[in-house]
Amino acid sequence: MTQAKSTISGKGTRRSAKSIKSRSPSVDNPGRVLKRSRYNRAATYAIFQRFHADNPEPKGELNYVNAFTLLVAVVLSAQATDVGVNRATRHLFEIADTPEKMLALGEDLLREEIKSIGLYKTKAKNVILLSQQLIRDHGSEVPDDREALEKLPGVGRKTANVVLNIYFGHPTIAVDTHLFRLGNRIGIAPGKTPLDVEKALEKVVPPDFALHAHHWLILHGRYICKARKPECRRCVIYDLCKSTEKEKFDAIPEIALRAKAQIDKDTAA
Protein backbone atom coordinates (compact mmCIF):
# COMPACT_ATOMS: atom_id res chain seq x y z
CA MET A 1 0.00 0.00 0.00
CA THR A 2 1.36 3.43 -0.93
CA GLN A 3 1.85 5.64 2.05
CA ALA A 4 -0.88 8.19 2.44
CA LYS A 5 0.09 11.83 2.12
CA SER A 6 -0.80 14.25 4.85
CA THR A 7 -3.63 16.63 4.06
CA ILE A 8 -2.02 19.26 6.26
CA SER A 9 -0.24 21.88 4.19
CA GLY A 10 0.48 25.59 4.16
CA LYS A 11 2.29 27.89 6.51
CA GLY A 12 1.01 27.80 10.05
CA THR A 13 -1.16 24.70 9.65
CA ARG A 14 1.37 22.16 10.91
CA ARG A 15 2.41 22.39 14.54
CA SER A 16 6.14 22.21 15.15
CA ALA A 17 7.71 19.32 17.07
CA LYS A 18 8.83 21.85 19.68
CA SER A 19 5.25 23.09 20.10
CA ILE A 20 3.90 19.54 20.49
CA LYS A 21 6.62 18.62 22.99
CA SER A 22 5.86 21.65 25.14
CA ARG A 23 2.20 20.66 25.38
CA SER A 24 2.68 16.91 25.58
CA PRO A 25 1.51 15.66 29.01
CA SER A 26 4.23 14.49 31.37
CA VAL A 27 4.38 13.31 34.96
CA ASP A 28 5.92 16.64 35.97
CA ASN A 29 3.62 18.75 33.80
CA PRO A 30 0.29 17.06 33.06
CA GLY A 31 -1.29 20.27 31.77
CA ARG A 32 -5.06 20.48 31.50
CA VAL A 33 -6.51 17.10 32.37
CA LEU A 34 -9.80 15.76 31.03
CA LYS A 35 -12.45 14.88 33.56
CA ARG A 36 -13.29 11.59 31.85
CA SER A 37 -12.18 9.27 29.07
CA ARG A 38 -12.81 10.32 25.48
CA TYR A 39 -13.96 6.76 24.69
CA ASN A 40 -17.05 4.76 25.54
CA ARG A 41 -16.86 1.10 26.48
CA ALA A 42 -17.15 -0.17 22.90
CA ALA A 43 -14.47 2.20 21.60
CA THR A 44 -12.10 1.24 24.42
CA TYR A 45 -12.65 -2.45 23.70
CA ALA A 46 -11.88 -1.83 20.01
CA ILE A 47 -8.60 -0.11 20.92
CA PHE A 48 -7.39 -3.09 22.94
CA GLN A 49 -8.57 -5.47 20.25
CA ARG A 50 -6.23 -3.67 17.86
CA PHE A 51 -3.30 -3.90 20.28
CA HIS A 52 -3.97 -7.62 20.70
CA ALA A 53 -4.28 -8.25 16.97
CA ASP A 54 -0.99 -6.48 16.31
CA ASN A 55 0.93 -8.06 19.22
CA PRO A 56 -0.93 -10.93 20.94
CA GLU A 57 1.78 -11.70 23.53
CA PRO A 58 3.63 -8.51 24.42
CA LYS A 59 6.70 -8.85 26.59
CA GLY A 60 8.62 -6.55 28.89
CA GLU A 61 12.02 -5.50 27.58
CA LEU A 62 14.07 -6.02 30.73
CA ASN A 63 16.14 -9.22 30.83
CA TYR A 64 15.89 -11.42 33.93
CA VAL A 65 16.26 -15.06 34.98
CA ASN A 66 13.99 -15.26 38.03
CA ALA A 67 11.78 -13.12 40.27
CA PHE A 68 14.77 -11.70 42.15
CA THR A 69 16.65 -10.58 39.06
CA LEU A 70 13.45 -9.09 37.62
CA LEU A 71 12.96 -7.11 40.82
CA VAL A 72 16.57 -5.88 40.70
CA ALA A 73 16.29 -4.99 37.00
CA VAL A 74 13.16 -2.93 37.60
CA VAL A 75 14.76 -1.11 40.54
CA LEU A 76 17.75 -0.32 38.34
CA SER A 77 15.55 0.89 35.48
CA ALA A 78 14.33 4.01 37.30
CA GLN A 79 15.43 7.01 35.20
CA ALA A 80 17.34 4.66 32.91
CA THR A 81 16.61 2.87 29.64
CA ASP A 82 15.86 -0.84 29.49
CA VAL A 83 18.67 -1.23 26.95
CA GLY A 84 21.15 0.35 29.35
CA VAL A 85 19.96 -1.79 32.26
CA ASN A 86 20.19 -4.98 30.19
CA ARG A 87 23.74 -4.10 29.20
CA ALA A 88 24.72 -3.57 32.84
CA THR A 89 22.99 -6.68 34.19
CA ARG A 90 24.19 -9.14 31.54
CA HIS A 91 27.22 -10.07 33.64
CA LEU A 92 25.72 -9.15 37.01
CA PHE A 93 22.95 -11.74 36.77
CA GLU A 94 25.47 -14.42 35.82
CA ILE A 95 27.28 -13.96 39.13
CA ALA A 96 24.50 -12.73 41.44
CA ASP A 97 21.05 -14.12 40.67
CA THR A 98 19.92 -14.65 44.29
CA PRO A 99 19.81 -12.39 47.36
CA GLU A 100 22.59 -14.40 48.97
CA LYS A 101 24.89 -14.06 45.96
CA MET A 102 24.12 -10.34 45.73
CA LEU A 103 25.13 -9.87 49.37
CA ALA A 104 28.28 -11.89 48.79
CA LEU A 105 29.13 -9.64 45.84
CA GLY A 106 28.88 -6.60 48.10
CA GLU A 107 27.96 -2.99 47.50
CA ASP A 108 31.36 -1.89 46.17
CA LEU A 109 31.54 -4.54 43.46
CA LEU A 110 27.86 -4.07 42.65
CA ARG A 111 28.51 -0.39 42.01
CA GLU A 112 31.24 -1.36 39.56
CA GLU A 113 28.84 -3.67 37.72
CA ILE A 114 26.12 -1.03 37.32
CA LYS A 115 28.12 2.21 37.14
CA SER A 116 26.92 2.84 33.58
CA ILE A 117 23.37 3.36 34.93
CA GLY A 118 22.18 6.67 36.32
CA LEU A 119 21.98 6.99 40.12
CA TYR A 120 24.02 3.79 40.39
CA LYS A 121 25.33 4.48 43.89
CA THR A 122 21.89 4.86 45.41
CA LYS A 123 20.58 1.90 43.43
CA ALA A 124 23.46 -0.33 44.55
CA LYS A 125 22.73 0.53 48.16
CA ASN A 126 19.03 -0.26 47.72
CA VAL A 127 19.71 -3.58 45.97
CA ILE A 128 21.94 -4.70 48.84
CA LEU A 129 19.36 -3.59 51.42
CA LEU A 130 16.46 -5.26 49.65
CA SER A 131 18.51 -8.45 49.33
CA GLN A 132 19.06 -8.41 53.09
CA GLN A 133 15.37 -7.82 53.69
CA LEU A 134 14.30 -10.62 51.35
CA ILE A 135 16.53 -13.06 53.23
CA ARG A 136 15.44 -11.85 56.65
CA ASP A 137 11.69 -11.43 56.09
CA HIS A 138 10.75 -13.59 53.10
CA GLY A 139 13.02 -16.64 53.08
CA SER A 140 14.94 -15.20 50.12
CA GLU A 141 11.78 -15.24 48.00
CA VAL A 142 10.25 -12.24 46.24
CA PRO A 143 6.78 -11.75 47.76
CA ASP A 144 3.70 -12.03 45.57
CA ASP A 145 2.11 -9.06 47.32
CA ARG A 146 2.18 -5.34 46.55
CA GLU A 147 2.27 -4.17 50.15
CA ALA A 148 5.20 -6.43 50.99
CA LEU A 149 7.05 -5.41 47.83
CA GLU A 150 6.61 -1.71 48.55
CA LYS A 151 8.28 -2.18 51.94
CA LEU A 152 11.51 -3.19 50.20
CA PRO A 153 14.19 -0.47 49.77
CA GLY A 154 13.99 1.22 46.38
CA VAL A 155 10.64 -0.36 45.51
CA GLY A 156 7.65 1.88 44.85
CA ARG A 157 4.20 1.19 43.47
CA LYS A 158 5.33 1.20 39.83
CA THR A 159 8.14 -1.29 40.48
CA ALA A 160 5.83 -3.53 42.51
CA ASN A 161 3.23 -3.48 39.73
CA VAL A 162 5.80 -4.47 37.10
CA VAL A 163 6.99 -7.46 39.14
CA LEU A 164 3.44 -8.53 39.99
CA ASN A 165 2.40 -8.32 36.34
CA ILE A 166 5.40 -9.84 34.58
CA TYR A 167 6.42 -12.55 37.02
CA PHE A 168 3.28 -13.37 38.98
CA GLY A 169 0.68 -12.74 36.28
CA HIS A 170 -1.39 -10.12 38.09
CA PRO A 171 -3.38 -7.70 35.87
CA THR A 172 -1.60 -4.70 37.38
CA ILE A 173 -0.75 -1.54 35.47
CA ALA A 174 2.58 0.17 36.04
CA VAL A 175 2.32 3.80 34.98
CA ASP A 176 5.65 5.09 33.75
CA THR A 177 6.23 8.37 31.93
CA HIS A 178 5.20 6.85 28.58
CA LEU A 179 1.96 5.41 29.86
CA PHE A 180 1.13 8.59 31.80
CA ARG A 181 1.59 10.66 28.65
CA LEU A 182 -0.48 8.24 26.58
CA GLY A 183 -3.36 8.08 29.07
CA ASN A 184 -3.70 11.86 28.92
CA ARG A 185 -2.75 12.50 25.30
CA ILE A 186 -5.22 10.14 23.67
CA GLY A 187 -7.63 10.62 26.57
CA ILE A 188 -8.24 6.98 27.39
CA ALA A 189 -7.35 7.37 31.08
CA PRO A 190 -6.74 11.00 32.02
CA GLY A 191 -5.27 11.88 35.38
CA LYS A 192 -3.09 14.45 37.14
CA THR A 193 -0.83 11.83 38.75
CA PRO A 194 0.43 8.35 37.81
CA LEU A 195 -1.88 6.88 40.44
CA ASP A 196 -4.86 8.73 38.92
CA VAL A 197 -4.03 7.27 35.50
CA GLU A 198 -3.53 3.80 36.98
CA LYS A 199 -6.91 3.90 38.71
CA ALA A 200 -8.59 5.24 35.58
CA LEU A 201 -7.13 2.42 33.49
CA GLU A 202 -8.26 -0.17 36.00
CA LYS A 203 -11.81 1.05 35.40
CA VAL A 204 -11.75 1.19 31.61
CA VAL A 205 -9.50 -1.69 30.47
CA PRO A 206 -11.70 -4.63 29.42
CA PRO A 207 -11.11 -7.76 31.56
CA ASP A 208 -10.20 -9.74 28.42
CA PHE A 209 -7.14 -7.54 27.95
CA ALA A 210 -6.21 -6.64 31.54
CA LEU A 211 -3.12 -8.85 31.81
CA HIS A 212 -1.29 -7.33 28.84
CA ALA A 213 -2.72 -3.78 28.91
CA HIS A 214 0.33 -2.50 30.77
CA HIS A 215 2.73 -3.76 28.08
CA TRP A 216 0.68 -2.62 25.09
CA LEU A 217 0.31 0.90 26.41
CA ILE A 218 3.93 1.33 27.48
CA LEU A 219 5.27 -0.02 24.17
CA HIS A 220 2.86 2.19 22.23
CA GLY A 221 3.93 5.25 24.21
CA ARG A 222 7.61 4.37 23.93
CA TYR A 223 7.82 3.61 20.22
CA ILE A 224 4.77 5.12 18.49
CA CYS A 225 3.05 7.85 20.50
CA LYS A 226 6.35 9.48 21.41
CA ALA A 227 6.75 12.59 23.55
CA ARG A 228 8.32 14.78 20.88
CA LYS A 229 5.93 13.86 18.09
CA PRO A 230 3.49 10.94 17.68
CA GLU A 231 4.34 8.68 14.72
CA CYS A 232 0.76 8.47 13.50
CA ARG A 233 1.72 6.71 10.25
CA ARG A 234 2.76 3.69 12.34
CA CYS A 235 -0.24 3.74 14.69
CA VAL A 236 -2.34 0.58 14.98
CA ILE A 237 -5.23 2.52 16.56
CA TYR A 238 -5.00 5.54 14.25
CA ASP A 239 -8.64 5.60 13.12
CA LEU A 240 -9.87 4.99 16.68
CA CYS A 241 -7.67 7.62 18.33
CA LYS A 242 -9.31 10.88 19.45
CA SER A 243 -6.16 12.76 20.38
CA THR A 244 -6.09 16.43 19.41
CA GLU A 245 -2.47 15.86 18.31
CA LYS A 246 -3.37 13.20 15.74
CA GLU A 247 -1.98 13.96 12.31
CA LYS A 248 -4.51 13.91 9.48
CA PHE A 249 -3.95 11.54 6.55
CA ASP A 250 -5.87 10.77 3.37
CA ALA A 251 -6.05 7.10 4.30
CA ILE A 252 -5.80 4.88 7.36
CA PRO A 253 -2.22 3.59 7.91
CA GLU A 254 -1.59 0.06 6.70
CA ILE A 255 -0.76 -1.28 10.16
CA ALA A 256 -4.20 -0.25 11.43
CA LEU A 257 -5.94 -1.79 8.41
CA ARG A 258 -3.97 -5.00 8.87
CA ALA A 259 -4.97 -5.29 12.53
CA LYS A 260 -8.61 -4.55 11.72
CA ALA A 261 -8.59 -7.24 9.03
CA GLN A 262 -7.16 -9.75 11.52
CA ILE A 263 -9.90 -8.91 14.01
CA ASP A 264 -12.58 -9.32 11.31
CA LYS A 265 -11.06 -12.68 10.34
CA ASP A 266 -10.96 -13.90 13.93
CA THR A 267 -14.53 -12.75 14.52
CA ALA A 268 -15.78 -14.53 11.41
CA ALA A 269 -14.01 -17.73 12.44
TADA-V37420 format. One record per pair of residues at least 24 apart in sequence whose C-alpha atoms are under 10 Angstrom apart, sorted by the first residue. I is the first residue (numbers start at 1). J is the second residue. Records with the same first field share a line. If there is no record, write none. Layout:
BEGIN
I=J, J
END
This chain:
BEGIN
1=253, 254
2=251, 253, 254
3=233, 249, 250, 251, 252, 253, 254
4=233, 248, 249, 250, 251, 252, 253, 254
5=233, 248, 249, 250, 251
6=233, 247, 248, 249, 250, 251
7=247, 248, 249, 250, 251
8=247, 248, 249, 250
14=247
15=229, 245, 247
16=228, 229
17=227, 228, 229, 230
18=228, 229
19=228, 229
20=227, 228, 229, 230, 245
21=226, 227, 228, 229, 230
22=227, 228
23=185, 227, 228, 245
24=181, 182, 184, 185, 226, 227, 228, 229, 230, 245
25=177, 178, 180, 181, 182, 183, 184, 185, 190, 192, 227
26=176, 177, 178, 179, 180, 181, 182, 184, 185, 192, 193, 194, 227
27=175, 176, 177, 178, 179, 180, 181, 191, 192, 193, 194
28=177, 192, 193
29=181, 192, 193
30=180, 181, 184, 185, 190, 191, 192, 193, 194
31=184, 191, 192
32=184, 190, 191, 192
33=184, 185, 187, 189, 190, 191, 192
34=184, 185, 187, 188, 189, 190, 191, 192
35=187, 189, 190, 191
36=187, 188, 189, 190, 191, 200
37=183, 184, 186, 187, 188, 189, 190, 191, 200, 201, 204
38=184, 186, 187, 188, 189, 190, 241, 242, 243
39=186, 187, 188, 189, 204, 240, 241, 242
40=188, 204
41=204, 205, 206
42=206
43=188, 240, 241
44=188, 204, 205, 206, 240, 241
45=204, 205, 206, 207, 208, 209
46=206, 237, 240, 260, 263
47=188, 205, 236, 237, 238, 239, 240, 241
48=205, 206, 208, 209, 210, 212, 213, 216, 217, 237
49=206, 208, 209, 237, 259, 260, 262, 263
50=236, 237, 238, 240, 255, 256, 257, 258, 259, 260, 261, 262, 263
51=209, 212, 213, 215, 216, 217, 220, 235, 236, 237, 256, 259
52=209, 212, 213, 216, 259, 262, 263
53=236, 256, 258, 259, 260, 261, 262, 263, 266
54=216, 236, 237, 255, 256, 258, 259, 260, 262, 263
55=212, 216, 259
56=209, 212, 216
57=212, 215, 216
58=212, 213, 214, 215, 216, 219
59=166, 212, 214, 215, 216, 219
60=162, 165, 166, 212, 214, 215, 216, 218, 219
61=85, 86, 215, 219
62=86, 87, 89
63=87, 89, 90, 93
64=89, 90, 93, 97
65=93, 94, 97
66=93, 97, 98, 142, 167
67=97, 98, 141, 142, 143, 144, 163, 164, 166, 167, 168
68=93, 96, 97, 98, 99, 131, 134, 140, 141, 142, 143, 163, 167
69=93, 96, 97, 98, 99, 142
70=97, 142, 159, 162, 163, 166, 167
71=127, 130, 142, 149, 155, 159, 160, 162, 163, 164, 167
72=97, 99, 123, 124, 126, 127, 128, 130, 131, 154, 155, 159, 163
73=127, 159, 163
74=154, 155, 158, 159, 160, 162, 163
75=123, 124, 126, 127, 153, 154, 155, 156, 158, 159, 160
76=114, 117, 118, 119, 120, 122, 123, 124, 126, 127, 154, 159
77=117, 118, 123, 159
78=117, 118, 119, 123, 154, 158, 159, 176
79=117, 118, 119, 177
80=116, 117, 118, 119
81=117, 118
84=114, 116, 117, 118
85=114, 116, 117, 118
87=113, 114, 116, 117
88=112, 113, 114, 115, 116, 117
89=113, 114
98=131, 134, 135, 140, 141
99=127, 128, 129, 130, 131, 132, 133, 134, 135, 139, 140, 141, 142
100=128, 131, 132, 134, 135, 140
101=131
102=127, 128, 130, 131, 132
103=127, 128, 129, 130, 131, 132, 135
104=128
122=154
123=153, 154
124=154
125=153, 154
126=152, 153, 154, 155
127=152, 153, 154, 155
128=153
129=153, 154
130=154, 155
142=167
143=168
144=168, 169, 170
145=170
146=172
157=194, 195
158=194, 195, 198
161=214
162=214, 215
165=211, 212, 214, 215
166=211, 212, 214, 215
169=211, 212
170=210, 211, 212
171=202, 207, 209, 210, 211, 212, 213, 214
172=198, 201, 202, 210, 211, 212, 213, 214
173=197, 198, 199, 201, 202, 210, 211, 212, 213, 214, 215, 217, 218
174=198, 213, 214, 215, 217, 218
175=199, 201, 214, 217, 218
176=214, 218, 221
177=218, 221, 222, 227
178=217, 218, 219, 220, 221, 222, 223, 225, 226, 227
179=214, 215, 216, 217, 218, 219, 220, 221, 222, 225
180=217, 218, 221
181=218, 221, 222, 225, 226, 227
182=217, 218, 220, 221, 222, 225, 226, 227, 243
183=217, 221
184=243
185=221, 225, 227, 230, 241, 242, 243, 244, 245, 246
186=225, 240, 241, 242, 243, 244, 245, 246
187=241, 242, 243, 244
188=241, 242, 243
236=260
END
